[in-house]
Amino acid sequence: MSDPVRKAILATVAAALLWSTAGLFIKVLTLDAFSILFYRSLFSALFFLAVFRRKLLAFNKTMWVSVAFYAPLLISFVTSTKLTTAANAIFLQYTSPAMVLLLEPLILKTRLTRLNALTVLVCFAGMALFFLDDFSAPEHFAGIVIALLGGVAMTGLVISQKMNAPAFHTPAVFWGNLLVCLITLPFALNAQAPDMTQISYLMYLGIGQLGMGYILFLYGQRYLSAVESSIIAMLEPVLNPVWVMIGYGEMPSFFAIAGGAIIISAITIRMISAYIIKLFGS
């Protein structure tokens, strides 16, 4: 294994680890979801501006489609994490790869293979388990629905980014964060201002968890295939509820663990299978 590839793997692992901490800090912060969203995206946008500068001024029509999906993705994730368990929020967001497999043939004119169709069916079976959980904890229903909407938003973001050139990917994230700030500003102004401890958490979420996580993942993509990067990124949904359990004491339900395990396993197996087929032929 070459040194750049080894560094790329470590960078992608580090990115997934940073991303996976979001649930814990969102749970620990006593601010409302929209206040968290405002300050997190503000710090992230300022960080992007300092790092990428003029590169953020690359515009085209498809980029704005990505922006329109990115903002709801962030809003739905933070909101659902506040309304239900972190496991429900992150696992349901990660139904997105299955939705991408289902919609790609319609939008990008790719072929729906048997492997992809089977993956989608298994993921939707796993998704159904979260609604069984709702019968034992009906107060989680709103969070579960919002988390599913987050999966839809993530699907739209992934497909629109695939349709666009890489030069427009980072600007879409930057302007998406600014859109989140614009949407949540009235709520943040009417809420109590965060104290210094809360500001430090919010800075970490914006600069470390979102900003540095994104930069590390970008570096990894230079030397790793999309499949390799995606498989490593699966550490995020696996570790997110673990950090929340350790740091916040929130235990995911049996159905959340079972449904999440089915979804993550199905997507990971599909990625590995597709990679093997690509290397050795069908």
C-alpha positions in Angstrom: 0.0 0.0 0.0 1.5 3.4 -1.0 2.0 6.1 1.5 -0.6 8.5 -0.1 -3.2 5.7 -0.1 -2.5 4.9 3.6 -2.9 8.6 4.4 -6.1 8.8 2.4 -7.6 5.9 4.4 -6.6 7.5 7.7 -8.0 10.8 6.6 -11.3 9.2 5.6 -11.5 7.3 8.9 -10.8 10.6 10.7 -13.6 12.3 8.7 -16.1 9.6 9.6 -15.1 9.8 13.3 -15.6 13.6 13.3 -19.0 13.2 11.5 -20.1 10.6 14.0 -19.8 12.9 17.0 -22.6 15.2 15.8 -25.4 13.3 17.7 -23.6 13.5 21.1 -23.0 17.3 20.9 -26.6 18.0 19.6 -27.9 15.9 22.6 -25.7 17.6 25.1 -26.5 21.1 24.0 -29.5 22.5 25.8 -30.3 25.0 23.0 -33.2 24.3 20.7 -32.6 22.7 17.3 -32.8 25.8 15.2 -30.4 27.8 17.4 -27.9 24.9 17.1 -28.4 24.9 13.3 -27.8 28.6 13.0 -24.5 28.7 15.0 -23.2 25.4 13.6 -23.8 26.5 10.0 -22.4 30.0 10.7 -19.1 28.7 12.0 -18.9 26.1 9.2 -19.5 28.8 6.5 -16.9 31.1 8.0 -14.4 28.2 8.1 -15.1 27.3 4.5 -14.7 31.0 3.5 -11.3 31.1 5.2 -10.1 27.8 3.6 -11.6 27.8 0.1 -12.0 31.6 -0.6 -12.6 32.3 -4.3 -13.4 28.6 -5.1 -16.7 29.2 -3.4 -17.7 31.6 -6.2 -18.2 28.9 -8.8 -21.9 28.8 -9.7 -24.2 26.9 -12.0 -27.8 25.9 -11.9 -27.2 22.3 -10.6 -25.2 23.7 -7.7 -28.3 25.5 -6.5 -30.3 22.3 -6.6 -27.7 20.8 -4.3 -28.0 23.8 -2.0 -31.8 23.3 -1.9 -31.3 19.7 -0.7 -28.3 20.4 1.6 -30.2 22.9 3.9 -33.2 20.5 4.6 -30.7 17.7 5.2 -29.0 19.6 8.0 -32.3 20.9 9.4 -33.9 17.4 9.4 -30.9 15.7 11.0 -30.5 18.2 14.0 -34.3 18.4 14.5 -34.8 14.6 14.4 -31.8 14.1 16.8 -33.6 16.3 19.3 -37.0 14.6 18.8 -36.0 11.0 18.8 -32.9 8.8 19.6 -29.7 9.5 17.8 -29.8 5.9 16.4 -33.2 6.6 14.8 -32.0 9.9 13.3 -28.7 8.6 11.8 -29.8 5.2 10.6 -32.9 6.5 8.8 -30.8 9.2 7.2 -28.6 6.4 5.9 -31.5 4.9 4.0 -30.4 7.4 1.4 -28.0 5.1 -0.5 -30.9 2.7 -1.1 -33.0 5.6 -2.4 -30.2 6.6 -4.6 -30.0 3.1 -6.1 -33.7 3.2 -6.7 -33.8 6.7 -8.3 -30.5 6.7 -10.3 -32.0 4.7 -13.2 -34.9 7.2 -13.5 -32.8 10.4 -13.2 -29.3 9.5 -14.4 -30.5 6.8 -16.8 -28.4 4.0 -15.2 -29.4 0.4 -15.1 -31.2 -1.0 -12.0 -29.3 -4.3 -11.4 -30.6 -7.2 -9.4 -28.0 -6.5 -6.7 -29.2 -2.9 -6.3 -32.9 -4.0 -6.3 -32.2 -6.5 -3.6 -30.3 -4.0 -1.5 -33.2 -1.5 -1.8 -35.7 -4.2 -0.6 -33.6 -5.2 2.3 -33.1 -1.6 3.4 -36.8 -0.8 3.2 -37.4 -3.9 5.4 -34.9 -2.5 7.9 -36.7 0.9 7.7 -40.0 -0.8 8.6 -38.6 -1.9 11.9 -38.3 1.8 13.0 -42.1 2.1 12.8 -42.5 -1.0 14.9 -40.4 0.9 17.5 -43.0 3.8 17.3 -45.7 1.5 18.7 -43.7 1.2 22.0 -42.5 4.9 21.9 -45.1 7.0 20.1 -43.4 10.2 21.2 -40.6 9.3 18.6 -43.0 9.4 15.6 -42.3 13.0 14.6 -38.5 12.5 14.9 -38.7 9.3 12.8 -40.7 11.0 10.0 -38.3 13.9 10.0 -35.3 11.6 9.9 -36.9 9.8 6.9 -37.3 13.2 5.2 -33.6 13.7 5.9 -32.9 10.6 4.0 -34.9 12.0 1.0 -32.9 15.3 1.2 -29.6 13.4 1.4 -30.7 11.4 -1.7 -31.4 14.6 -3.6 -28.0 16.0 -2.5 -26.1 12.9 -3.6 -27.8 12.7 -7.0 -27.5 16.5 -7.7 -23.8 16.4 -6.8 -23.2 13.4 -9.1 -24.8 15.4 -11.9 -22.4 18.3 -11.3 -18.7 18.8 -11.8 -16.5 18.5 -8.6 -15.6 22.2 -8.8 -19.2 23.0 -7.7 -19.4 20.5 -4.8 -17.8 22.6 -2.2 -19.6 25.9 -3.1 -22.9 23.9 -2.7 -22.0 23.0 0.8 -20.9 26.6 1.6 -24.0 28.2 0.2 -26.2 25.5 1.8 -24.8 26.5 5.2 -25.6 30.1 4.5 -29.2 29.1 3.5 -29.5 27.3 6.9 -28.3 30.4 8.6 -30.9 32.5 6.8 -33.8 30.1 7.6 -32.9 29.7 11.3 -31.8 33.3 12.0 -35.2 34.5 13.3 -35.4 31.6 15.8 -31.8 32.1 17.0 -32.4 35.9 17.6 -35.5 35.1 19.7 -33.8 32.4 21.7 -31.4 32.8 24.7 -27.8 33.5 23.5 -25.4 30.6 24.1 -22.9 30.8 26.9 -19.1 30.3 26.3 -19.3 26.5 26.9 -22.1 26.2 24.4 -20.3 28.4 21.9 -17.2 26.1 22.1 -19.5 23.1 21.4 -21.1 24.9 18.5 -17.7 25.9 17.1 -16.6 22.3 17.2 -19.8 21.2 15.4 -19.3 23.8 12.7 -15.5 23.9 12.3 -14.4 20.4 13.4 -17.3 18.1 12.8 -18.6 19.6 9.6 -15.7 21.6 8.3 -12.6 19.5 9.0 -14.6 16.3 8.4 -15.4 17.5 4.9 -11.8 18.5 4.1 -10.4 15.2 5.4 -13.0 13.3 3.3 -12.1 15.4 0.2 -8.4 14.5 0.7 -9.3 10.8 1.0 -11.3 10.9 -2.3 -8.1 12.0 -4.2 -6.6 8.5 -3.7 -9.5 6.2 -2.9 -12.4 5.0 -5.1 -15.9 6.2 -4.3 -16.8 2.7 -3.1 -13.8 2.6 -0.7 -14.6 6.1 0.6 -18.3 5.2 1.1 -17.5 2.0 3.0 -15.1 3.8 5.4 -17.8 6.5 5.8 -20.1 3.9 7.2 -18.3 4.3 10.5 -20.4 7.4 11.0 -23.8 5.8 11.4 -22.3 2.9 13.4 -20.4 5.1 15.9 -22.9 8.0 16.2 -25.3 6.2 18.6 -22.3 4.6 20.4 -20.9 8.1 21.4 -24.4 9.2 22.4 -24.8 6.1 24.6 -21.4 6.6 26.2 -21.6 10.4 26.7 -25.3 11.0 27.1 -26.7 7.7 28.4 -29.2 7.2 25.6 -29.9 3.6 24.8 -31.2 2.8 21.3 -34.2 0.4 21.2 -34.0 -3.2 20.0 -35.8 -2.3 16.8 -33.5 0.6 16.1 -30.4 -1.6 16.5 -31.9 -4.4 14.4 -33.2 -2.0 11.7 -29.9 -0.1 11.6 -27.9 -3.2 11.4 -29.9 -4.4 8.4 -29.6 -1.1 6.6 -25.9 -0.6 7.2 -25.1 -4.3 6.5 -27.1 -4.3 3.2 -25.4 -1.2 1.9 -21.9 -2.3 2.9 -22.4 -5.7 1.4 -23.7 -4.1 -1.8 -20.7 -1.8 -2.0 -18.2 -4.6 -1.4 -19.9 -6.8 -3.9 -20.0 -4.1 -6.6 -16.3 -3.4 -6.0 -15.4 -7.1 -6.4 -17.5 -7.4 -9.6 -15.8 -4.3 -10.9 -12.3 -5.8 -10.2 -12.9 -9.3 -11.4 -15.9 -9.1 -13.7 -19.3 -10.5 -13.3 
